[in-house]
Amino acid sequence: MIITQGDLIPVEPQATSIPWTRRKSQILNYLHRGPVDFSTLVYDTNVGDISAISTYFNPERISVKDLNSKFGEVPTTSSSGGASSQIRGSEKSKDMTKPRLLLYPDHTNSTAAAAGGVGNIGDLPTNHAAKAQRTLNWVLSTQEDVPAFS
């Protein structure tokens, strides 16, 4: 699975309508893109719950700027997985309680529209279709590294 346990993934409010049993497989279709604030909802990959960021970060102790710059991380895909997985491993042993807040950059709809549609993505509203297409493209690009279990 592409979701790492211990991550907080910012999502749109519509993600709360996903049944709890299907959240892990469908959550990437509802990504919140761009900077976050304390009212932004996040998907907790440890337990599968969706709640406001203020549940994990105290708004009285840190600012929105710190939330985005110090605690937020932009997820990257690594073809080898070597350096990033080694860094993540050392971070785990050093600070097991700190949640990793993932921030996804804000893209324009024109980039996704140029990629074309796949399957029933066209049935979604325009903004969801573009996000779903970007997510699908990203998942397909990362699957080259995953060994097939046939």
N, C-alpha and C positions, 0 to 999 in steps of 0.2 A: 504494500500500500504506500502511497506517496505522502501520507500524513504521518508525521513523527509524533510519538506520544510526548506530551509535555508542551505542545505548541498551543498558542491562542491565535485563532484565525478570525480576523474581522469579517463579519457577514452583514448582509442587509437584513432589515426587520422581517422580510418575507420568509427567511430561513426558519423562523420559529414554527411555520406551518408544516415543515417536513416532519413526518412521523419519527419518533425517537429511534426506531429500529432501522431507519433508512438514512439517517443523518450522515453517517460516516461516508457513505457512497455518493451522496448527492450534495454535500455541503459546498463543494468547489463551484457549483453552479450559481451560488449566491454570495460570491466574494464582494466585500466592500473594498473599493479601490481608493487610494489616496490617503491623506493624513487622517488620523483618528482623534477622537476626543473621549471624554469619560462617559458619554452616553452611547458611544458606538458599541454594538453588540459583538461579542466574540464567541466562537465555538471552542470549547475546551476539549482538546483531544484526549485528555486523561479520562474524563467521565462522560463526554458526549453532551453536556449541557450547553445551553446558549444563555449568556447573561451579559450585562453591561461591563465594560472594562473597569469601572469603578469598584467592581467586586474583587478585582485582583490588585489594583493600584489605587492608593489612597490619594484623592484629589487635594487633600489638605497638606500633603507632604511633597508632591511633585506637580510640576506644571504640565500643560498640554504639550509645550515645546519639548520638555524633557521626555515625556511619554513617547513622542515620535522620534526624537533624536537619540536618546540614551537607551531606551528599552526596545524600541522597534527595530526589527531586522528585515531586510528585503531578502526573501528566499531566492536562492540561486540553484540552478541545475548544474551539476558537475558530471561530465562524461565519465570520469574515472572514479569519482567519489572519494578519492584518496585524502587530499588535504582537508576538505571541508568535514569529512567524517572523523578525521583525527582530531581536529579542533573541537568539534562537537563532543567527542568522547572525553577530552580533557575538561571541557566546561562542565559536563555532567558530574564528573568526580569532584570538581571544585565547588560547584554551587547547585545542588540537586533541587532546591526549593524555588529557585527563580524561574518563573514562567518565561517562555520565549514568545514574544509578541511579533507575529509576522505581519509585515506591511506590503501590500501589493500596489505597484505603481498604477496611476490613473492613465488609461489608454483612451485614445479617441475611437469612436465607432467606425471611422473610415478604414482603419487598419484591419479590423476584423471583417468588415464587409468585403474588402478586397480578397480575403482568404476564401470566401465562398461558404456555402452551407453543407452540413453533413447530416444525414438522417432526418429526425423530426425536430431539429433545432429551430428551423424556420417557423415552427408553430408557437414558439415562445414570443413574448413581447420583444420589441427591437433591442432594448438595452440588455435583456437577459440572453437573447440570441447571440449578441456580440460577445458577451462574457462567456457564455457556454462554448462558443467556437474557440475563443482564446484558450479556455481551459482544456478543451479537447485537443487542440494542437499541442499544448504543453504536455499533456498526458501521453500522447502518441510519441512525442519526441523523447520522453524519458523511458518509454517502454523498450527502447533498443538496448538499454543496459540491463534489463531484467531477464534472467534465463527463463525459457519456456518450460513448463511442467506439463508434458503431454503424456 
